[in-house]
């Protein structure tokens, strides 16, 4: 059973939403490994701005990273999963380097958010693991897992299980 | 002294076909999730 939580963030330039949706561990690990995830929750993160023509400015970056920091601090046993969207229409051109694809820009932005959150008193506590997967003519896909250091084994298992299930 | 990197990167430059299919499936899931979130935002 999945559950979700949507957190609205208002800044002077626009409204942003962070949506967290739980991922059933059974979707990604075998029953044999399920007990390891008894006290661990995996969340799929979605980030979106209500108005598509609004830039992600410093105020928004600060607000979003502060919220991420709060989520990580309140929930010590969570793994955050973030798939970087390929859509270039929701990022204004002046906002990003045209030489890099939208999904890579989002990956850099997400890592920046992570660093800002981590650098606010959580240094050396959380790991930002980025998977770059070439999917052919569409280029590279960017997937992030953010987790506290003590859940490294869980994150390793997720990745290895997905790889083995894909064969 | 800790040597662990807190920003880690794993590259799959030549992934197997099933891994590519899985990632494409995750991409569709993301797009569907964002479409749903945008509807929720319009109603909020």
Backbone of each chain as ProteinMPNN parsed JSONL, in Angstrom:
{"seq_chain_A": "XXXXXXXXXXXXXXXXXXXXXXXXXXXXXXXXXXXXXXXXXXXXXXXXXXXXXXXXXXXXXXXXXXXXXXXXXXXXXXXXXXXXXXXXXXXXXXXXXXXXXXXXXXXXXXXXXXXXXXXXXXXXXXXXXXXXXXXXXXXXXXXXXXXXXXXXXXXXXXXXXXXXXXX", "coords_chain_A": {"N_chain_A": [[0.851, -1.195, 0.0], [0.577, 2.169, -0.895], [1.4, 5.511, 0.17], [0.983, 9.062, 0.123], [2.355, 12.38, 0.333], [1.911, 15.77, 0.005], [3.729, 18.716, -0.115], [3.315, 22.078, 0.032], [5.176, 24.925, -1.052], [5.672, 28.25, -0.65], [7.008, 31.08, -2.248], [8.275, 34.425, -2.804], [8.227, 34.567, -5.521], [6.787, 32.489, -6.606], [4.815, 29.408, -6.453], [5.737, 26.28, -5.206], [5.817, 22.7, -5.258], [6.425, 19.852, -3.311], [6.239, 16.473, -3.61], [5.908, 13.503, -1.915], [5.978, 10.085, -2.316], [5.357, 6.896, -1.114], [7.239, 3.952, -1.826], [6.491, 0.654, -2.364], [8.443, -1.764, -0.827], [8.392, -4.359, -1.772], [8.161, -4.106, -4.457], [10.684, -3.772, -5.363], [12.533, -5.361, -3.995], [13.366, -8.761, -3.049], [11.265, -11.198, -1.354], [12.817, -12.457, 0.523], [14.598, -10.541, 1.341], [13.036, -8.659, 2.445], [12.63, -8.212, 5.167], [14.722, -6.624, 5.954], [13.9, -4.15, 5.239], [11.977, -3.44, 6.997], [11.987, -1.363, 8.831], [12.466, 0.795, 7.271], [11.776, 3.336, 4.92], [11.011, 3.955, 1.563], [10.977, 6.747, -0.479], [9.539, 8.243, -3.288], [10.387, 11.162, -4.903], [8.809, 14.083, -6.088], [9.172, 17.162, -7.701], [7.802, 20.276, -8.398], [6.845, 23.313, -10.069], [4.216, 25.616, -9.715], [3.655, 27.569, -11.632], [4.729, 27.551, -14.85], [6.463, 29.347, -16.076], [8.094, 30.416, -14.206], [11.22, 31.007, -12.754], [13.539, 28.832, -11.035], [14.601, 30.269, -8.405], [17.066, 31.664, -6.094], [15.795, 31.978, -3.635], [13.744, 30.081, -3.8], [15.307, 27.772, -4.066], [16.552, 27.732, -1.571], [14.334, 27.427, 0.132], [13.301, 24.935, -0.72], [15.494, 23.225, -0.252], [15.715, 23.515, 2.49], [13.359, 22.321, 3.291], [13.821, 19.716, 2.407], [15.942, 19.079, 4.068], [14.632, 19.124, 6.519], [12.865, 16.966, 6.195], [14.673, 14.842, 5.977], [15.888, 14.954, 8.481], [13.786, 14.539, 10.284], [12.953, 12.038, 9.622], [14.823, 9.484, 10.116], [15.207, 7.003, 8.916], [14.929, 6.821, 6.07], [14.93, 6.466, 2.494], [15.484, 8.495, -0.183], [14.249, 8.746, -3.43], [14.9, 9.957, -6.615], [14.002, 10.65, -9.834], [15.288, 12.152, -12.628], [13.549, 14.347, -14.583], [12.943, 14.464, -18.151], [11.824, 16.565, -19.487], [12.07, 19.544, -21.253], [10.575, 21.796, -21.377], [9.694, 22.834, -19.001], [11.747, 24.155, -17.858], [13.211, 27.207, -18.007], [15.123, 28.629, -20.676], [17.159, 30.543, -20.106], [17.708, 29.855, -17.633], [19.11, 27.499, -17.596], [22.091, 25.886, -18.812], [22.277, 25.67, -22.205], [23.727, 23.725, -23.418], [23.664, 21.396, -22.029], [21.533, 18.573, -21.396], [18.048, 18.721, -20.243], [17.524, 16.831, -18.191], [20.033, 16.331, -17.104], [20.654, 18.853, -16.164], [18.712, 19.037, -14.165], [19.63, 17.029, -12.512], [22.052, 18.118, -11.617], [21.028, 20.311, -10.287], [19.523, 19.047, -8.317], [21.554, 17.779, -6.893], [22.811, 20.03, -5.958], [20.83, 21.05, -4.274], [20.85, 18.995, -2.431], [23.45, 19.254, -1.411], [23.236, 21.774, -0.247], [21.368, 21.24, 1.745], [22.72, 19.284, 3.204], [24.952, 20.679, 3.998], [23.963, 22.281, 5.922], [24.394, 21.648, 8.694], [24.213, 18.888, 8.613], [26.423, 17.557, 7.723], [28.421, 14.967, 6.33], [26.669, 12.93, 6.877], [24.613, 12.068, 5.196], [24.233, 10.334, 2.056], [24.554, 11.035, -1.359], [23.743, 9.367, -4.048], [24.305, 8.995, -7.392], [22.949, 7.661, -10.341], [23.85, 7.156, -13.601], [22.478, 6.4, -16.563], [22.768, 5.244, -19.769], [20.341, 5.439, -22.2], [20.15, 5.061, -24.897], [19.064, 6.623, -27.909], [17.791, 8.725, -26.636], [19.59, 9.657, -24.869], [21.299, 10.16, -21.718], [19.964, 8.932, -18.654], [19.208, 10.206, -15.422], [19.372, 9.258, -12.139], [18.716, 9.585, -8.723], [19.631, 8.481, -5.479], [19.128, 9.25, -2.184], [20.342, 8.865, 1.002], [20.748, 8.076, 4.516], [23.928, 7.4, 5.968], [23.897, 5.004, 7.433], [22.111, 3.445, 6.079], [23.3, 2.406, 3.87], [23.691, -0.259, 3.088], [21.081, -1.034, 2.506], [20.515, 0.615, 0.294], [22.428, -0.319, -1.503], [21.447, -2.879, -1.88], [18.986, -2.378, -3.092], [19.792, -1.347, -5.598], [21.279, -3.525, -6.627], [19.348, -5.51, -6.687], [17.486, -4.504, -8.5], [19.045, -4.485, -10.789], [19.565, -7.258, -11.095], [16.975, -8.241, -11.361], [16.34, -7.235, -13.751], [17.579, -8.712, -15.623]], "CA_chain_A": [[0.0, 0.0, 0.0], [1.379, 3.384, -0.958], [0.796, 6.734, 0.696], [1.703, 10.221, -0.406], [2.257, 13.626, 1.082], [2.294, 16.908, -0.828], [4.119, 19.862, 0.72], [3.405, 23.31, -0.753], [6.181, 25.9, -0.621], [5.412, 29.547, -1.286], [8.062, 32.085, -2.201], [7.775, 35.681, -3.37], [8.161, 34.442, -6.974], [5.896, 31.433, -7.078], [4.491, 28.298, -5.564], [6.38, 25.016, -5.558], [5.261, 21.561, -4.527], [7.223, 18.63, -3.149], [5.351, 15.349, -3.344], [6.597, 12.278, -1.505], [5.121, 8.901, -2.428], [6.094, 5.705, -0.667], [7.402, 2.851, -2.779], [6.412, -0.637, -1.684], [9.719, -2.474, -1.003], [8.193, -5.603, -2.533], [8.314, -3.799, -5.881], [12.1, -3.707, -5.746], [13.386, -6.371, -3.348], [12.725, -10.069, -2.921], [10.665, -11.456, -0.04], [13.897, -12.853, 1.436], [15.28, -9.335, 1.844], [12.021, -7.697, 2.875], [12.744, -7.892, 6.604], [15.704, -5.55, 6.09], [13.221, -2.874, 4.995], [10.867, -3.304, 7.945], [12.05, -0.046, 9.479], [13.014, 1.74, 6.287], [10.763, 3.747, 3.938], [11.559, 4.53, 0.326], [10.076, 7.773, -1.005], [9.727, 8.815, -4.62], [10.206, 12.613, -4.778], [8.452, 14.896, -7.25], [9.28, 18.607, -7.472], [7.202, 21.015, -9.513], [6.457, 24.702, -9.827], [2.835, 25.799, -10.19], [3.671, 28.386, -12.844], [5.844, 27.014, -15.628], [7.397, 30.368, -16.542], [8.819, 30.967, -13.059], [12.549, 30.416, -12.548], [13.887, 28.347, -9.702], [15.576, 31.246, -7.942], [17.779, 31.322, -4.863], [14.828, 31.86, -2.54], [13.089, 28.775, -3.935], [16.326, 26.754, -3.764], [16.74, 27.703, -0.117], [13.123, 26.871, 0.746], [13.192, 23.511, -1.032], [16.563, 22.493, 0.444], [15.371, 23.516, 3.917], [12.316, 21.304, 3.478], [14.481, 18.409, 2.27], [16.707, 18.88, 5.294], [13.682, 18.795, 7.588], [12.369, 15.606, 5.939], [15.751, 13.896, 6.299], [16.149, 14.971, 9.924], [12.637, 13.994, 11.02], [12.821, 10.608, 9.284], [16.196, 8.981, 9.972], [15.285, 5.725, 8.196], [14.312, 6.92, 4.752], [15.732, 6.572, 1.276], [14.79, 9.344, -1.147], [14.509, 8.375, -4.823], [14.537, 11.061, -7.497], [14.287, 10.423, -11.251], [15.348, 13.479, -13.25], [12.643, 14.472, -15.708], [13.559, 14.84, -19.422], [11.058, 17.656, -20.091], [12.797, 20.814, -21.325], [9.641, 22.928, -21.424], [9.435, 23.386, -17.67], [12.929, 24.888, -17.41], [13.459, 28.277, -18.966], [16.442, 28.515, -21.287], [18.178, 31.353, -19.438], [17.96, 29.234, -16.337], [20.054, 26.401, -17.685], [23.045, 25.853, -19.904], [21.649, 24.966, -23.323], [24.591, 22.633, -23.878], [23.392, 20.154, -21.301], [20.107, 18.228, -21.471], [17.269, 19.092, -19.058], [17.634, 15.863, -17.087], [21.332, 16.531, -16.448], [20.517, 20.105, -15.407], [17.954, 18.725, -12.94], [20.51, 16.233, -11.649], [22.986, 19.06, -10.969], [20.228, 21.12, -9.366], [19.164, 18.204, -7.186], [22.774, 17.608, -6.089], [23.033, 21.31, -5.285], [19.866, 21.075, -3.168], [21.358, 18.047, -1.432], [24.625, 19.848, -0.755], [22.786, 22.864, 0.624], [20.729, 20.641, 2.917], [23.751, 18.597, 3.985], [25.874, 21.66, 4.579], [23.315, 22.986, 7.028], [24.457, 20.908, 9.951], [24.127, 17.432, 8.464], [27.606, 17.134, 6.968], [28.934, 13.603, 6.503], [25.647, 12.048, 7.404], [23.806, 11.514, 4.118], [24.943, 10.058, 0.805], [23.832, 11.315, -2.594], [24.29, 8.457, -5.062], [23.708, 9.283, -8.701], [23.099, 6.629, -11.371], [23.729, 7.703, -14.952], [22.223, 5.232, -17.417], [22.541, 5.608, -21.163], [19.182, 4.686, -22.703], [20.118, 5.105, -26.357], [18.949, 7.906, -28.624], [17.319, 9.783, -25.724], [20.721, 10.109, -24.051], [21.484, 9.594, -20.383], [18.967, 9.164, -17.604], [19.859, 10.503, -14.136], [18.555, 8.802, -11.011], [19.405, 9.816, -7.447], [19.186, 7.918, -4.211], [19.719, 9.948, -1.04], [20.087, 8.027, 2.171], [21.741, 8.225, 5.572], [25.047, 6.456, 5.843], [23.607, 3.688, 8.008], [21.257, 2.669, 5.164], [24.078, 2.099, 2.656], [23.429, -1.658, 2.689], [19.754, -1.046, 1.902], [20.622, 1.231, -1.031], [23.176, -1.268, -2.34], [20.552, -3.998, -2.189], [18.006, -1.889, -4.07], [20.436, -1.268, -6.914], [21.652, -4.856, -7.117], [18.124, -6.262, -6.968], [16.926, -3.987, -9.752], [19.89, -4.981, -11.887], [19.383, -8.7, -11.28], [15.615, -8.485, -11.831], [16.234, -6.751, -15.126], [18.256, -9.636, -16.547]], "C_chain_A": [[0.893, 1.254, 0.0], [0.634, 4.551, -0.313], [1.61, 7.904, 0.163], [1.425, 11.462, 0.429], [2.725, 14.748, 0.16], [2.554, 18.12, 0.064], [4.208, 21.102, -0.173], [4.454, 24.265, -0.17], [5.928, 27.203, -1.375], [6.624, 30.456, -1.148], [7.501, 33.36, -2.815], [7.629, 35.598, -4.894], [7.206, 33.373, -7.474], [5.646, 30.361, -6.042], [5.125, 27.016, -6.096], [5.739, 23.906, -4.733], [6.286, 20.432, -4.487], [6.239, 17.523, -2.826], [6.184, 14.108, -3.037], [5.615, 11.124, -1.592], [5.925, 7.68, -2.004], [6.147, 4.674, -1.792], [7.375, 1.554, -1.975], [7.723, -1.392, -1.912], [9.574, -3.749, -1.83], [8.318, -5.386, -4.045], [9.771, -3.933, -6.31], [13.016, -4.704, -5.03], [12.624, -7.686, -3.223], [12.155, -10.228, -1.511], [11.739, -11.811, 0.994], [14.557, -11.636, 2.082], [14.308, -8.327, 2.458], [12.189, -7.268, 4.339], [13.727, -6.745, 6.84], [15.029, -4.174, 5.978], [12.046, -2.633, 5.948], [10.831, -1.913, 8.578], [12.602, 1.033, 8.552], [11.932, 2.068, 5.258], [11.457, 4.377, 2.738], [10.529, 5.515, -0.224], [10.503, 8.213, -2.403], [9.443, 10.319, -4.481], [9.82, 13.229, -6.12], [8.572, 16.36, -6.844], [8.654, 19.312, -8.666], [6.853, 22.431, -9.077], [5.064, 24.904, -10.433], [2.786, 26.581, -11.499], [4.924, 28.047, -13.645], [6.876, 28.067, -16.031], [8.198, 30.998, -15.405], [10.155, 30.238, -12.891], [12.674, 29.833, -11.146], [14.988, 29.274, -9.194], [16.189, 30.822, -6.602], [16.833, 31.141, -3.675], [14.134, 30.501, -2.584], [14.057, 27.653, -3.582], [16.496, 26.594, -2.259], [15.539, 27.054, 0.563], [13.02, 25.365, 0.518], [14.253, 22.708, -0.28], [16.307, 22.444, 1.951], [14.324, 22.445, 4.206], [12.909, 19.899, 3.363], [15.268, 18.076, 3.536], [15.788, 18.459, 6.434], [13.187, 17.352, 7.435], [13.419, 14.576, 6.348], [15.996, 13.829, 7.803], [15.033, 14.313, 10.723], [12.517, 12.486, 10.805], [14.205, 9.996, 9.072], [16.327, 7.701, 9.15], [14.59, 5.806, 6.843], [15.365, 6.964, 3.65], [14.91, 7.41, 0.3], [15.228, 8.961, -2.562], [14.035, 9.519, -5.707], [14.974, 10.737, -8.915], [14.227, 11.786, -11.939], [14.552, 13.503, -14.558], [13.372, 14.961, -16.971], [12.936, 16.098, -20.032], [11.824, 18.987, -20.062], [11.887, 22.028, -21.27], [9.449, 23.585, -20.066], [10.677, 24.044, -17.071], [13.21, 25.972, -18.437], [14.913, 28.241, -19.428], [17.509, 29.313, -20.527], [18.567, 30.75, -18.084], [19.03, 28.145, -16.436], [21.004, 26.578, -18.868], [22.42, 25.038, -21.04], [22.467, 23.768, -23.802], [24.308, 21.325, -23.148], [21.896, 19.863, -21.332], [19.382, 18.541, -20.162], [17.448, 18.131, -17.892], [18.978, 15.988, -16.36], [21.311, 17.821, -15.615], [19.801, 19.834, -14.087], [18.816, 17.924, -11.96], [21.478, 17.144, -10.89], [22.252, 19.894, -9.922], [19.889, 20.307, -8.112], [20.383, 17.985, -6.282], [23.086, 18.89, -5.319], [22.095, 21.452, -4.08], [20.345, 20.172, -2.042], [22.52, 18.666, -0.666], [24.221, 20.969, 0.193], [22.158, 22.318, 1.902], [21.772, 20.01, 3.83], [24.651, 19.591, 4.695], [25.262, 22.468, 5.72], [23.271, 22.088, 8.248], [24.372, 19.403, 9.836], [25.354, 16.852, 7.769], [28.053, 15.717, 7.345], [27.907, 12.622, 7.049], [24.84, 11.355, 6.314], [24.637, 11.354, 2.839], [24.017, 10.357, -0.369], [24.448, 10.433, -3.669], [23.539, 8.676, -6.372], [23.997, 8.137, -9.669], [22.876, 7.299, -12.727], [23.634, 6.526, -15.915], [21.947, 5.699, -18.838], [21.4, 4.769, -21.724], [19.028, 4.851, -24.214], [19.945, 6.502, -26.906], [18.444, 9.052, -27.739], [18.424, 10.271, -24.792], [20.786, 9.427, -22.695], [20.298, 9.919, -19.473], [19.728, 9.337, -16.295], [18.902, 10.143, -13.001], [19.363, 9.012, -9.726], [18.774, 9.008, -6.327], [19.897, 8.71, -3.119], [19.343, 9.18, 0.215], [21.125, 8.3, 3.247], [22.771, 7.106, 5.481], [24.697, 5.061, 6.367], [22.659, 2.851, 7.148], [21.987, 2.332, 3.857], [23.786, 0.679, 2.149], [22.066, -1.771, 1.994], [19.815, -0.509, 0.466], [21.367, 0.311, -2.0], [22.266, -2.403, -2.806], [19.506, -3.594, -3.228], [18.595, -1.906, -5.478], [20.743, -2.655, -7.468], [20.42, -5.682, -7.46], [17.507, -5.811, -8.288], [17.728, -4.503, -10.95], [19.639, -6.454, -12.162], [17.983, -9.009, -11.801], [15.459, -8.101, -13.293], [16.839, -7.72, -16.13], [17.315, -10.724, -17.02]], "O_chain_A": [[1.829, 1.371, 0.79], [-0.596, 4.571, -0.261], [2.776, 7.753, -0.201], [0.414, 11.569, 1.122], [3.819, 14.677, -0.401], [1.718, 18.499, 0.884], [5.078, 21.175, -1.041], [4.592, 24.388, 1.047], [5.969, 27.233, -2.605], [7.196, 30.585, -0.066], [6.367, 33.369, -3.296], [6.985, 36.455, -5.499], [6.855, 33.36, -8.654], [6.174, 30.389, -4.931], [5.051, 26.718, -7.288], [5.194, 24.145, -3.655], [6.923, 20.106, -5.489], [5.482, 17.63, -1.862], [7.055, 13.721, -3.816], [4.535, 11.18, -1.003], [7.038, 7.461, -2.481], [5.221, 4.549, -2.593], [8.141, 1.382, -1.027], [8.091, -1.643, -3.059], [10.513, -4.171, -2.504], [8.546, -6.324, -4.809], [10.059, -4.179, -7.482], [14.169, -4.868, -5.429], [11.395, -7.715, -3.283], [12.516, -9.489, -0.596], [11.598, -11.511, 2.18], [15.014, -11.696, 3.223], [14.719, -7.269, 2.933], [11.927, -6.121, 4.698], [13.589, -5.987, 7.801], [15.503, -3.181, 6.531], [11.229, -1.738, 5.731], [9.758, -1.364, 8.827], [13.134, 2.049, 9.001], [11.244, 1.167, 4.777], [12.355, 5.208, 2.874], [9.362, 5.171, -0.411], [11.67, 8.511, -2.654], [8.379, 10.704, -3.997], [10.424, 12.935, -7.151], [8.123, 16.748, -5.766], [8.947, 18.978, -9.814], [6.605, 22.709, -7.903], [4.777, 24.419, -11.528], [1.969, 26.288, -12.372], [6.044, 28.237, -13.17], [8.03, 27.732, -16.3], [8.897, 31.991, -15.607], [10.207, 29.008, -12.887], [12.012, 30.272, -10.206], [16.163, 29.088, -9.512], [15.868, 29.765, -6.059], [17.037, 30.273, -2.826], [13.955, 29.849, -1.555], [13.692, 26.702, -2.892], [16.573, 25.481, -1.74], [15.701, 26.229, 1.462], [12.697, 24.61, 1.434], [13.961, 21.643, 0.265], [16.639, 21.459, 2.611], [14.386, 21.754, 5.223], [12.548, 19.001, 4.124], [15.259, 16.94, 4.01], [16.113, 17.564, 7.214], [13.099, 16.61, 8.413], [13.103, 13.569, 6.981], [16.282, 12.758, 8.337], [15.286, 13.62, 11.709], [12.047, 11.754, 11.676], [14.707, 9.994, 7.948], [17.428, 7.346, 8.73], [13.76, 4.958, 6.512], [16.494, 7.418, 3.835], [13.768, 7.069, -0.006], [16.421, 8.865, -2.852], [12.909, 9.995, -5.569], [16.165, 10.569, -9.181], [13.222, 12.491, -11.839], [14.852, 12.774, -15.503], [14.299, 15.767, -16.883], [13.471, 16.64, -20.999], [12.18, 19.49, -18.996], [12.358, 23.157, -21.135], [9.084, 24.758, -19.986], [10.665, 24.447, -15.908], [13.425, 25.676, -19.612], [15.812, 27.873, -18.672], [18.623, 28.831, -20.326], [19.592, 31.087, -17.491], [19.766, 27.899, -15.481], [20.728, 27.336, -19.798], [22.078, 23.869, -20.864], [21.953, 22.901, -24.509], [24.689, 20.256, -23.626], [21.08, 20.784, -21.297], [20.005, 18.62, -19.103], [17.518, 18.555, -16.739], [19.055, 15.777, -15.15], [21.869, 17.88, -14.519], [20.209, 20.321, -13.033], [18.741, 18.114, -10.746], [21.7, 16.975, -9.691], [22.764, 20.151, -8.832], [19.959, 20.814, -6.993], [20.263, 18.001, -5.057], [23.559, 18.849, -4.183], [22.501, 21.91, -3.012], [20.263, 20.521, -0.864], [22.571, 18.612, 0.562], [24.774, 21.109, 1.284], [22.375, 22.845, 2.993], [21.73, 20.167, 5.05], [25.059, 19.381, 5.837], [25.949, 23.236, 6.393], [22.193, 21.806, 8.771], [24.449, 18.701, 10.845], [25.293, 15.728, 7.27], [28.057, 15.335, 8.515], [28.267, 11.593, 7.621], [24.43, 10.205, 6.472], [25.58, 12.099, 2.575], [22.846, 9.979, -0.365], [25.546, 10.712, -4.15], [22.316, 8.558, -6.443], [25.139, 7.697, -9.802], [21.843, 7.926, -12.962], [24.581, 5.754, -16.067], [21.007, 6.456, -19.081], [21.47, 3.54, -21.728], [17.919, 4.788, -24.745], [20.582, 7.449, -26.446], [18.649, 10.222, -28.065], [18.212, 11.198, -24.011], [20.384, 8.274, -22.541], [19.723, 11.007, -19.516], [20.76, 8.703, -16.077], [17.785, 10.653, -12.917], [20.54, 8.66, -9.655], [17.554, 8.872, -6.241], [21.123, 8.829, -3.128], [18.172, 8.885, 0.454], [22.248, 8.706, 2.946], [22.495, 6.017, 4.979], [25.144, 4.055, 5.815], [22.425, 1.68, 7.447], [21.35, 2.009, 2.855], [23.653, 0.449, 0.947], [21.915, -2.508, 1.02], [19.247, -1.097, -0.454], [20.988, 0.179, -3.163], [22.309, -2.827, -3.961], [19.181, -4.369, -4.128], [17.983, -2.409, -6.419], [20.495, -2.927, -8.643], [20.438, -6.463, -8.411], [17.062, -6.632, -9.091], [17.17, -4.9, -11.973], [19.514, -6.863, -13.316], [17.81, -9.934, -12.595], [14.56, -8.581, -13.983], [16.644, -7.578, -17.337], [17.714, -11.588, -17.801]]}, "seq_chain_B": "XXXXXXXXXXXXXXXXXXXXXXXXXXXXXXXXXXXXXXXXXXXX", "coords_chain_B": {"N_chain_B": [[40.331, 9.225, 9.803], [37.646, 9.998, 7.661], [37.076, 8.551, 4.482], [35.086, 8.202, 2.795], [33.001, 9.043, 0.053], [30.498, 11.496, -0.187], [29.063, 12.238, -2.282], [28.255, 10.266, -4.728], [28.826, 8.542, -7.823], [27.506, 6.386, -10.23], [28.116, 4.905, -13.25], [26.418, 3.784, -16.131], [27.253, 3.091, -18.972], [26.947, 1.313, -21.047], [24.407, -0.204, -20.68], [22.466, -3.226, -20.093], [19.816, -4.45, -22.247], [17.384, -5.007, -20.766], [17.797, -3.375, -18.501], [17.753, -0.843, -19.642], [15.103, -0.824, -20.53], [13.831, -0.902, -18.066], [14.593, 1.572, -16.979], [13.367, 3.261, -18.788], [10.776, 2.675, -18.156], [10.686, 3.715, -15.578], [10.998, 6.339, -16.238], [8.576, 6.878, -17.57], [6.868, 6.513, -15.423], [7.631, 8.658, -13.858], [6.876, 10.816, -15.5], [4.112, 10.448, -15.568], [3.542, 10.789, -12.872], [4.275, 13.457, -12.481], [2.428, 14.725, -14.149], [0.076, 14.175, -12.81], [0.603, 15.494, -10.396], [0.679, 18.114, -11.302], [-1.974, 18.497, -11.987], [-3.081, 18.35, -9.459], [-1.936, 20.625, -8.383], [-3.157, 22.64, -9.841], [-5.7, 22.474, -8.87], [-5.338, 23.152, -6.264]], "CA_chain_B": [[39.725, 10.196, 8.881], [36.73, 9.349, 6.726], [37.435, 8.706, 3.076], [33.876, 7.938, 2.023], [32.471, 10.18, -0.675], [29.072, 11.661, 0.054], [28.461, 12.39, -3.601], [28.749, 9.105, -5.467], [28.281, 8.418, -9.173], [27.673, 5.091, -10.887], [27.827, 5.08, -14.674], [26.033, 2.623, -16.93], [27.372, 3.604, -20.338], [26.405, 0.3, -21.961], [23.535, -1.065, -19.879], [21.765, -4.287, -20.819], [18.505, -4.029, -22.759], [16.369, -4.959, -19.696], [18.018, -2.207, -17.641], [17.257, 0.305, -20.409], [13.642, -0.886, -20.468], [13.432, -0.543, -16.701], [14.76, 3.021, -16.815], [12.308, 3.896, -19.585], [9.551, 2.501, -17.374], [10.785, 4.691, -14.488], [10.777, 7.662, -16.862], [7.125, 7.021, -17.777], [6.276, 6.667, -14.086], [7.918, 10.034, -13.451], [6.047, 11.724, -16.304], [2.723, 10.3, -15.111], [3.484, 11.375, -11.538], [4.309, 14.915, -12.619], [1.155, 15.149, -14.737], [-0.898, 14.099, -11.718], [0.925, 16.561, -9.447], [0.288, 19.398, -11.898], [-3.431, 18.588, -11.836], [-3.331, 18.647, -8.046], [-1.537, 22.012, -8.141], [-4.177, 23.512, -10.423], [-6.887, 22.428, -8.007], [-5.002, 23.623, -4.908]], "C_chain_B": [[38.85, 9.461, 7.86], [37.17, 9.592, 5.282], [36.204, 8.508, 2.187], [33.391, 9.198, 1.311], [30.968, 10.281, -0.42], [28.325, 12.064, -1.207], [29.049, 11.283, -4.465], [28.08, 9.036, -6.838], [28.542, 7.005, -9.692], [27.222, 5.247, -12.333], [27.469, 3.752, -15.33], [26.05, 3.076, -18.386], [26.853, 2.603, -21.373], [25.541, -0.68, -21.165], [22.878, -2.153, -20.728], [20.388, -3.783, -21.253], [17.438, -4.01, -21.658], [16.544, -3.756, -18.763], [17.5, -0.945, -18.337], [15.729, 0.346, -20.354], [13.127, -0.464, -19.104], [13.506, 0.975, -16.503], [13.702, 3.774, -17.616], [10.968, 3.802, -18.85], [9.522, 3.509, -16.211], [10.537, 6.101, -15.015], [9.288, 7.901, -17.073], [6.418, 7.243, -16.447], [6.446, 8.114, -13.606], [7.0, 11.015, -14.174], [4.586, 11.667, -15.866], [2.536, 10.952, -13.735], [3.453, 12.89, -11.603], [3.001, 15.453, -13.188], [0.078, 15.175, -13.65], [-0.673, 15.231, -10.715], [0.494, 17.916, -9.998], [-1.232, 19.587, -11.831], [-3.783, 18.965, -10.409], [-3.015, 20.119, -7.749], [-2.582, 22.979, -8.68], [-5.412, 23.593, -9.536], [-6.618, 23.022, -6.626], [-5.265, 25.115, -4.755]], "O_chain_B": [[39.252, 8.453, 7.279], [37.579, 10.694, 4.917], [36.288, 8.637, 0.965], [33.372, 10.283, 1.892], [30.258, 9.276, -0.435], [27.103, 12.213, -1.198], [30.205, 11.357, -4.882], [26.921, 9.42, -6.997], [29.66, 6.497, -9.605], [26.096, 5.664, -12.607], [28.128, 2.736, -15.114], [25.012, 3.401, -18.962], [26.381, 2.992, -22.441], [25.905, -1.844, -20.998], [22.752, -2.007, -21.943], [19.864, -2.817, -20.699], [16.644, -3.07, -21.616], [15.561, -3.184, -18.29], [16.885, -0.086, -17.704], [15.134, 1.405, -20.158], [12.122, 0.237, -18.994], [12.6, 1.582, -15.934], [13.199, 4.806, -17.172], [10.141, 4.712, -18.91], [8.477, 4.081, -15.9], [9.949, 6.942, -14.335], [8.785, 8.989, -16.793], [5.492, 8.048, -16.348], [5.534, 8.707, -13.031], [6.423, 11.916, -13.565], [3.905, 12.69, -15.799], [1.512, 11.581, -13.466], [2.701, 13.536, -10.873], [2.52, 16.506, -12.768], [-0.731, 16.101, -13.592], [-1.625, 15.851, -10.242], [0.003, 18.766, -9.255], [-1.715, 20.702, -11.641], [-4.664, 19.791, -10.17], [-3.715, 20.775, -6.977], [-2.864, 24.008, -8.066], [-6.078, 24.626, -9.456], [-7.553, 23.359, -5.9], [-5.038, 25.675, -3.682]]}, "name": "protein", "num_of_chains": 2, "seq": "XXXXXXXXXXXXXXXXXXXXXXXXXXXXXXXXXXXXXXXXXXXXXXXXXXXXXXXXXXXXXXXXXXXXXXXXXXXXXXXXXXXXXXXXXXXXXXXXXXXXXXXXXXXXXXXXXXXXXXXXXXXXXXXXXXXXXXXXXXXXXXXXXXXXXXXXXXXXXXXXXXXXXXXXXXXXXXXXXXXXXXXXXXXXXXXXXXXXXXXXXXXXXXXXXXX"}
